[in-house]
Structures are given as structure tokens and as C-alpha cells.
Amino acid sequence: MNSLDVIQLRKAQIANASEIAAKAFEDDPVFCYLTPDDPKLRLQALTWLTSRAIAYCTQYNHTYTTSDLQGIAAWLPPGDFPSNPLQLLQMVLQLQLYTLPLNVGWNRLGRWLNFLSATEQIHHQDMGDQPHWYLGVLVVNPVFQGQGMGSRLIQPILQRASDEGLACYVVTFTEQAVRFYQKNGFEILRNQKPAPEVSPFWTLKRNP
């Protein structure tokens, strides 16, 4: 198997994938705001957060990687992003978000609650009841960044969405990431700050 071949992530790979994702996100401005200031504690928090997100997405069988884990793209298919209070509760339980204060610190809990509420509300405003694919996690191992791996990882679902006539949606936190998504056919829907003291985030949509 070619190391560049895009394949399904196995459950046994989630732990290693989350460590790679945590390293890639440790300088992200929004995650710096949401996780501890201490670098060691931040990396631990990010490893936990990404492991929960990747595990949640993996149950839907649309999480992609390569044989040597050069990156991870984890999608939620149409209809599987929570859209009502019961579904949100189920997601909270599966993600184990009730342990959030223990993993990111009690002093970050308020920030997380505001952030999650803001992004969920905006997602609903952006997409409403329109069926769409939701890109929950996209990360490339820092060693392999700048080599086109991110585009390869999302291509299977971009192609499928186009074939199905469905949109794709993503929330991202840096201008570099925005430019990447624009190169892959996404258009900016909004640029918004979750709080005055934190960097903005963008929502983007790719039409079929």
C-alpha cells in the first residue's frame, strides 16, 4: 500500500491520531484560549479533546488517514450532526464533555460553554435544515504539512458530496486554513469572534 493512499482510520489508531492532532493544534489561537496556558497541560488537554472528537466521528465510518497517519479527516454525514436538544445531549454523553472541566481546567469551562454555544448557534443559522457533510476534524501531521495531504484527505467526501448534490461545512480558526478551504472550493459564510479577547473563527461552505 502506498503511504499516500487515503484509507479509513481504524479504531486502534485513534490514540496515535489524537497525539498527532494535538501537536498540530497546540499553537492554534482559539485552542490556546480554550486550553491551559502551561504547554504540557495544554498538550494533554488537546490530546483528550481530539481523541474524543475523532472517536465520535469514527463511528460513522467517514474518518480518513494514510497508512502512516500523515493526517486525519473526520466527517459527520448528513443528518448525524445534532439538531435538537436530545441529540445534543447524546453527543455530550458520547464525547464525555461532562468531564471537560477535569481535562481543560475549571477556569476554562466558561470559555468552552460560550464557544460551543456560539458555534452551534451559528452552524444552525448557516445551514438550517439543509442536509450537508460536516468536517469535524482536519489535521495534517506537522512533518507533512505543505505537501497537499490535507486536500487528499478531504477529497473522498468532497467528491461524494458533489455526486450526491450535497454541501460541505466547516468551522476553522486561522487565515491559513481559510485559504486552504477556499482552494478546495469552500466559500466564507461568516467571520466572527466568540469573545472580545479571542481570535475570530470562520465558517465556510462548499456547494456541490
Residue, then its C-alpha position, 0 to 999 in steps of 0.5 A: m500500500n502506498s503511504l499516500d493512499v487515503i484509507q479509513l482510520r481504524k479504531a486502534q489508531i485513534a490514540n496515535a491520531s489524537e497525539i498527532a492532532a494535538k501537536a498540530f493544534e497546540d499553537d492554534p489561537v482559539f485552542c490556546y484560549l480554550t486550553p491551559d496556558d502551561p504547554k504540557l497541560r495544554l498538550q494533554a488537554l488537546t490530546w483528550l479533546t481530539s481523541r474524543a472528537i475523532a472517536y465520535c466521528t469514527q463511528y460513522n465510518h467517514t474518518y480518513t488517514t494514510s497508512d502512516l497517519q500523515g493526517i486525519a479527516a473526520w466527517l459527520p454525514p448528513g443528518d448525524f450532526p445534532s439538531n435538537p436538544l436530545q441529540l445534543l445531549q447524546m453527543v455530550l454523553q458520547l464525547q464525555l464533555y461532562t468531564l471537560p472541566l477535569n481535562v481543560g481546567w475549571n477556569r476554562l469551562g466558561r470559555w468552552l460553554n460560550f464557544l460551543s454555544a456560539t458555534e452551534q448557534i451559528h452552524h444552525q443559522d448557516m445551514g438550517d435544515q439543509p442536509h450537508w457533510y460536516l468536517g469535524v476534524l482536519v489535521v495534517n501531521p506537522v512533518f507533512q504539512g505543505q505537501g497537499m495531504g490535507s486536500r487528499l484527505i478531504q477529497p473522498i467526501l468532497q467528491r461524494a458530496s458533489d455526486e450526491g448534490l450535497a454541501c460541505y461545512v466547516v468551522t476553522f480558526t486561522e487565515q491559513a486554513v481559510r485559504f486552504y478551504q477556499k482552494n478546495g472550493f469552500e466559500i466564507l459564510r461568516n467571520q466572527k469572534p466568540a469573545p472580545e479577547v479571542s481570535p475570530f473563527w470562520t465558517l465556510k461552505r462548499n456547494p456541490 
